[in-house]
């Protein structure tokens, strides 16, 4: 008797129990909800030869920033991928293997080819999507559009009430400027499955894009208590609430959220989120003219260096550069910039020169050289997106440019940038700045 996944794709397992546990595990994984590991481990126990269960467990290890465990598990999946495996399942395992083994460009190409044949293979379709997906970390500037195009290309294969597809299609649209359309999809998705952290996260992004900060804070305050702290996005969703509080000038609330939920000593999230959330929130605080409490910079910088000891990540390195600049460690930042220059020259960082440039700009900004900071960043505004992440995460770079322009007396340029930003999304802070510049 044939067994199937949640999208009627056949599974090569002789165990009904393993298939059911796999279906639940994948659903939890796609919702970023606790329980995926336990269900997939149980599926493997029920059928130790179930290749896709091993592959999914490898993907989960990768999502949890456990690379050695992920590589070991995907090797088991490949070993279990015998001749009895279907063509779709064999391709599924190999796409995940490419991604887990760091062959990102090959993984992206293979994932796109795979979903052309099997568009409802959601675990593979999920790989290019999201703020940290293969498109975002491809080095391309137009990855938001690429995500929309991918979702629209395959939308006909998903029902109107598919909570997972609504989540990622809605998020892609909202990030790409179709905020109302995307937000409507996300609100529908969270109605269909409330226990969906990816959707709550995406909805916070859509509200950010709409300038609906109070609504974002209310959403997170109402939703987050039901999400266990072990959830991979718990601390990061709280960061969105801190960002919204800071946007309206409530520094005490932003710092309380940071101290209680976001910083590395309390968060159970992944290092990439913990480092980037800390760096961007603290940098914004200081750039907006607020004091960062003693010890927070050093604490965040020490953690970042410990979990990312070597340069080479287009999204992480700019955030560590902010920390090194803020702590006055110009020697460490100089070494990082030199290493990044070499990696860029060797083609090892697809995002290119923007990565070390952010480090140089951060150092200039921290040392009070606002004109120098603006001189570095202003010609590269179209390249900011190349580092990956989301609009909300990358806005810290544009904020740095904007504050540098204002402090350097470049009022006309600052007004032009603010006008463009307000055209893209309403922002109480930007409106205040524009009013101050007009005075």
MOFEN-V431292 format. One record per backbone hydrogen bond with DSSP energy under -1.0 kcal/mol. NH is the residue of the N-H (numbers start at 0). CO is the residue of the C=O. If there is no record, write none. Layout:
BEGIN
NH_CO ; NH_CO
END
This chain:
BEGIN
4_8 ; 7_4 ; 10_2 ; 12_10 ; 18_14 ; 19_15 ; 20_16 ; 21_17 ; 22_18 ; 23_19 ; 24_20 ; 25_21 ; 26_22 ; 27_23 ; 28_24 ; 29_25 ; 30_26 ; 31_28 ; 32_27 ; 38_34 ; 39_35 ; 40_36 ; 41_37 ; 42_38 ; 43_39 ; 44_40 ; 45_41 ; 46_42 ; 49_46 ; 50_48 ; 53_49 ; 54_50 ; 55_51 ; 56_52 ; 57_53 ; 58_54 ; 59_55 ; 60_56 ; 61_57 ; 62_58 ; 63_59 ; 64_61 ; 65_60 ; 69_65 ; 70_66 ; 71_67 ; 72_68 ; 73_69 ; 74_70 ; 75_71 ; 76_72 ; 77_73 ; 78_74 ; 79_75 ; 81_79 ; 84_81 ; 89_85 ; 90_86 ; 91_87 ; 92_88 ; 93_89 ; 94_90 ; 95_91 ; 96_92 ; 97_93 ; 98_94 ; 99_95 ; 100_96 ; 101_98 ; 102_97 ; 103_101 ; 106_102 ; 107_103 ; 108_104 ; 109_105 ; 110_106 ; 111_107 ; 112_108 ; 113_109 ; 114_110 ; 117_113 ; 120_117 ; 121_119 ; 124_120 ; 125_121 ; 126_123 ; 132_129 ; 133_126 ; 134_127 ; 136_132 ; 137_134 ; 145_141 ; 146_142 ; 147_143 ; 148_144 ; 149_145 ; 150_146 ; 151_147 ; 152_148 ; 153_149 ; 156_153 ; 157_154 ; 161_158 ; 165_161 ; 166_162 ; 167_163 ; 168_164 ; 169_165 ; 170_166 ; 171_167 ; 172_168 ; 173_169 ; 174_170 ; 175_171 ; 176_173 ; 177_172 ; 178_176 ; 181_177 ; 182_178 ; 183_179 ; 184_180 ; 185_181 ; 186_182 ; 187_183 ; 188_184 ; 189_185 ; 190_186 ; 191_187 ; 192_188 ; 195_193 ; 196_30 ; 199_195 ; 200_196 ; 201_197 ; 202_198 ; 203_199 ; 204_200 ; 205_201 ; 206_202 ; 207_203 ; 208_204 ; 209_205 ; 210_207 ; 211_206 ; 212_210 ; 215_211 ; 216_212 ; 217_213 ; 218_214 ; 219_215 ; 220_216 ; 221_217 ; 222_218 ; 223_219 ; 225_222 ; 226_223 ; 230_227 ; 233_230 ; 236_232 ; 237_233 ; 238_234 ; 239_235 ; 240_236 ; 241_237 ; 242_238 ; 243_239 ; 244_240 ; 245_241 ; 246_242 ; 247_243 ; 248_245 ; 249_244 ; 250_248 ; 253_249 ; 254_250 ; 255_251 ; 256_252 ; 257_253 ; 258_254 ; 259_255 ; 260_256 ; 261_256 ; 262_257 ; 265_262 ; 266_262 ; 273_269 ; 274_270 ; 275_271 ; 276_272 ; 277_273 ; 278_274 ; 279_275 ; 280_276 ; 281_277 ; 282_278 ; 283_279 ; 284_280 ; 285_281 ; 286_282 ; 287_283 ; 288_285 ; 289_284 ; 295_292 ; 298_294 ; 299_295 ; 300_296 ; 301_297 ; 302_298 ; 303_299 ; 304_300 ; 305_301 ; 306_302 ; 307_303 ; 316_312 ; 319_315 ; 320_316 ; 321_317 ; 322_318 ; 323_319 ; 324_320 ; 325_321 ; 326_322 ; 327_324 ; 328_323 ; 329_327 ; 332_328 ; 333_329 ; 334_330 ; 335_331 ; 336_332 ; 337_333 ; 338_334 ; 339_335 ; 340_336 ; 341_337 ; 342_338 ; 343_339 ; 344_340 ; 345_341 ; 346_343 ; 347_342 ; 351_348 ; 354_351 ; 356_352 ; 357_353 ; 358_354 ; 359_355 ; 360_356 ; 361_357 ; 362_358 ; 363_359 ; 364_360 ; 365_361 ; 366_362 ; 367_364 ; 368_363 ; 369_367 ; 372_368 ; 373_369 ; 374_370 ; 375_371 ; 376_372 ; 377_373 ; 379_376 ; 380_377 ; 382_379 ; 385_382 ; 386_383 ; 387_384 ; 388_130 ; 393_389 ; 394_390 ; 396_393 ; 398_394 ; 399_395 ; 400_396 ; 401_397 ; 402_398 ; 403_399 ; 404_400 ; 405_401 ; 406_402 ; 407_403 ; 408_405 ; 409_404 ; 410_408 ; 413_409 ; 414_410 ; 415_411 ; 416_412 ; 417_413 ; 418_414 ; 419_415 ; 420_416 ; 421_417 ; 422_418 ; 423_419 ; 424_420 ; 430_426 ; 431_427 ; 432_428 ; 433_429 ; 434_430 ; 435_431 ; 436_432 ; 437_433 ; 438_434
END
